[in-house]
Amino acid sequence: MFKKPKCSPPKTRIAVVGTGMVGSSFAYAAMIKGLAAEIILIDVDEAREEGEVMDLTHGLIGTETGNVCGGNLKDCGNVDVIIITAGAAQKPGETRLDLVNKNIKMLKSLIKGMGQLRSDTVVILVSNPVDILTYVAKKTIKLSESQIFGSGTSLDTSRLRVNISQRLGVNLHNVHGYVMGEHGDSEFVPWSLVNVASIPAQKLLTKKQTDAIEKQTREAAYEIIQRKRATYYGIGVVLTELVENVLHDKKSIVPVSTIPGKDYGMSDVSLGVPAVIGRCGVLNVWPVALNADEKKKLKYSAEVLRGILQKIKI
């Protein structure tokens, strides 16, 4: 037998806090993509956590991932990325903002349970309302605020690109643009920035069509929840893209929930804006040229979220 080496190379680790449908869908997609040497699942429901670990482990043979295991909040102290999906589920007819009080209390409890985190750890918030929880996390977790961001409008942007591509009959990778603002009812599409292979979308689509696409994008979650009670596959895959940007230091520009800062004139709220994502999290916010109407929509979305923040104690 070979002698066990006295030291071993560091493992790339991802901790998934919350093994519900979103957390387990992300873990499954991350395992298939081989994003990390080890994926740690953490849940207050230990039986659910153990079951997900067993099920995922049985599929390791078809992946490049080294290990999937269960853990506890203290294990977050030595990982590269923490994905927080734990939270009360959104029910039919319930808005994301209805979840705010329940999930802020839960988030603060999780942060306390994690204890001291590694100085280079990046934390990604997914639980809803993600913009509110991201702001709370930035002000509560003892890391640089740039190392903490939310999934924001990244999923909404994916939905937008799919909807446009289907309407025009082209591949979604040729569609470029963003959904910005709150991940919720006040989100909006800055159509002046959307293009399909360099052609402005507004030259390819009528106003009626762009309005319909924006409505379809904004209401997608409600439509899915009505049919299957929850959304999880789409966000699971989108999260793997965000984590890959961090672990591989890709520096891609992605709309995530973060504090917009001076480029947008907002420092007291977190919401979806394009940002450069790399190993240290949000490397910088990417300023895009919004027209006057789009600036008003971003301001309104910020006011909606700011109104919630003013009612809670951080």
N, C-alpha and C positions, 0 to 999 in steps of 0.2 A: 504493500500500500504506500501511496505517496504521503510524505509528512505534511501535516497541516501547516501552512505558512504562519509565521508569527504575526503578520499584519495582512490585512486584505484591503483592496482598493475600495474607496467610498462608493456606496450605492446611491443611485438616484432614486429618491423616494417621493411618492405622492400620497398624501393623507386625504381621504374622503370622509368628511364628517356628515353623516346622514346617509343611510343605505335604503332610502325609499326608491321610488321609480327613477327619479332624476339621478341620484347618487349611484345607483347600481347600473343605470344605462351608461353613465359616463365611465364607470369603472370597466364595464364590458368593452366599450369602444377604445378606451385607453389601453386595455390589455391587448386587444387585437392589433392596435397600432404599435405596440411595444414602446410606449412613451417613457417608461421608467423600469428600473430593475425590480422595484418592489412597489406594490400598491397596498396601502393599509386602509381597511374599512373600519369605521368607528360609528357606533350607534348605541343609543340608550336601550334599545330593544336588542338584547344580546342574542336571542334566538334568531331574529331576523338577520343580524350581522353574521352569525355563524353559518346560517343557511346560504347567504349570498357568497361568503368566502368558499364554502364547499363547492357550490355550483360553478363559480368562476374558475376555481383551481382545477376542476375536472376538464376544463378547456384549455389549460396552459399548453398542452402538447401541440396545439396548432398556432402558437404565438411565439414571439421573441421575449415576452415578459418572463422574468425569473421567478417571481413569487407574488402571490396574493395572500394576505393574512389579515386577521382581526387585530384590533388594538384598543387603546383607550386614549382619552384626550391628552394625556401626558406624552404620548408618542408623537404628537405634533411638534414637540420640541426639537426634533432632529430630522426634519424633512425639507425637501426643496420647495414643494408647493402644497398648500392646503386648499382644498375645495370645500366650501361650506354650503351644503344643500339642505341641512336640517331646518325644519320649520313646519308650521301648520300648513296643510294643503289648501289650495284655493278651491272653494266649492262652487257649484253652478250658481250663477247670479251674483257671485261675490267678486268685488274688484280687488286688485292687488293691495290697494291702500287699506282695505278693510282688515288686512292681516297685521297691520303695523304694531299694535300694542302687544299682541301675543308673541310675535316673532322678535321684537326688540328685547323683551324679557328673556327669551330663550337664547338669543345671541350673546347677551351679556353673561349669562351663565356658562355658555360654551367657552367664551374668551377667558373667563376666570379659571375654568377647569384646565385649559391648555397650559397655563403658567408661562414661564419664560420661553420664547421662541428663538430659534437660531437667527443670527443677525442678517442672513441672506435669504431667509424664507419669504416667499411671495404668497399672499393670501388672496383668493378669488371668491367673492360672494356670489351666490346664486339664489339663495332663499329670497322670497318676495315679502314686502316690496323692496326690491333689490337696491334701488337708489337710496332709500332711507337707511337700510341696513348697512350699505357701503359707507355712508357718511358717519354713522355711529361707529362702525369698525375702525375707520380712519382716525377717529378721535379717541378710541378706547384701547386698541392694540398698540403695544409698545414697539412699534417699528416705524420706519419712515413712511409717511402717507403714500408715497409713490409705490411702495411695495404692496399696497392694498387697493384692489379695484373690484368692480362688480361686472358681471356679464353684460349688464346694461342693455343696449339696443343691438347687440351683436346677433342675437337670434332673429330679431325683427328685421334686421338688414338682410339676413339670409332669406327670410320669407319674402321680402320685397324683391330680391333678385330672382327668386323662383317665379314669383307672380308675373314679373315683367317678361322673363324668358319664355314662359308659357304663352303669354299673350302675343309675343312677337315671333315665336317659333325659332328661337336661337338658344345656344348654350348659355347657362346662367353665369359661366365664368367670363362671358363677354359683356356682362352687365355690371356697371360700376356706379356706386352711389351709396348713400347711407340713410338709415332712419336715425333721428336724433331726438334728444329730450328724455323725458320719463319713459321707462319701460312700462307703458300703461296707456291710459286713455288720452293723455295729452301729448303723446309722441307725435312726430310729424315727419314728412319726407321733404327735404329741401330739393325740390325738383330741378332747380336751376343747376344743381351739381350732378344730376344723374345723366349718364350717357351709355350708349350701347356701341361698343367698338368705335369710340370717339364721336359718334353722332348723338347730339343732345336728345334725350328721351322725349322732350316736348315737341320735337320735330317728327317723331315717329308715332306719338300717341296724342289723341285729342284730350281736351280738358276733362271731358266726361270719363274717358278711359283712365286717366291718371287719378281722378277722384275715386273711381271704383277700385283701382288697385291699392290705393292708400287705405281705403276703408277695409278692404279684404285683408291687408297686412295687419292693420291695427286690431281687427276683431278675430284674428286667426286663433288665438288662445281660447277665446270664448267658444268658438265653433268646435274646436277639438275637445274641450272639456265637456261640452254638451253631448258629444258622441261617445267619448271613451273615458270621461271623468278626470283625465289628467294629460298633460303634455310632458314628454320625457325623451323620446328618441332624438328629436331635432336639437334640443339644448344639450343632450349628451354628446353629440358629435361636435357641435359648435364649441363646447368646452374643451374638447381635445385640441382644437385649433388654437385656442387661447393658451393652453398649457404648453403646446409645442412651441409657440412663439416665445414663451418664457424660457423653457429648458434649452432650446436651441439658439436663443438670443437672436431671433430672426428679424426683429425690428420692423415687423409689418404694421401697417396703419389699420387699426380696427376700432369700431365704435364701442367703447366700454364705458361703464359708469365710473366717473372720477370727478374731482373738483375742476371745473373748466379753467379757472385762473384768469389772469390779466388779459389773455387774448380774447376772452369772451366777456370779460367784466363781471365774473362771478366767482366768489371765493367762499361762500357760505352755504353751498349746496352741492350735491353730487348728482350727475345725470349723464346720459349718453352723448358723448362727443368723440370724434375720431382722435385716436392717440397712438403713439409709437410704443409697441409692446416688446420688451426684451427681458433679459435675465433679471434685471432689477425691477421689473414691473412696468409701470408707466414711465417711460424715459422722458417723454414730453407730450403735451397736448398739441395736436395738429390743428392750426387755425385754418378754417375754410371760409371762403368768401360768401357769406349768406347775403341774400338781398334783403330789403327793408321788411318785407312781409315775413320772411323766414326768421329774421331776428326777433320779430314780435312773437312768433310762435315759440321760439326757444325761451324767450323771457317769460311767456305765460306758463310754459311747462315748469320752469324753475320756480315760479310763484306758487304753483300747485304744491310742489314738494316742500318749498320753504314754509308754507302754511302748516304742513304736517310737523315739520321739525320744530316749529315754534311751540307746539303743544306737548312735546315730549322732553324729558330730562336726559341729557347725554352725560 
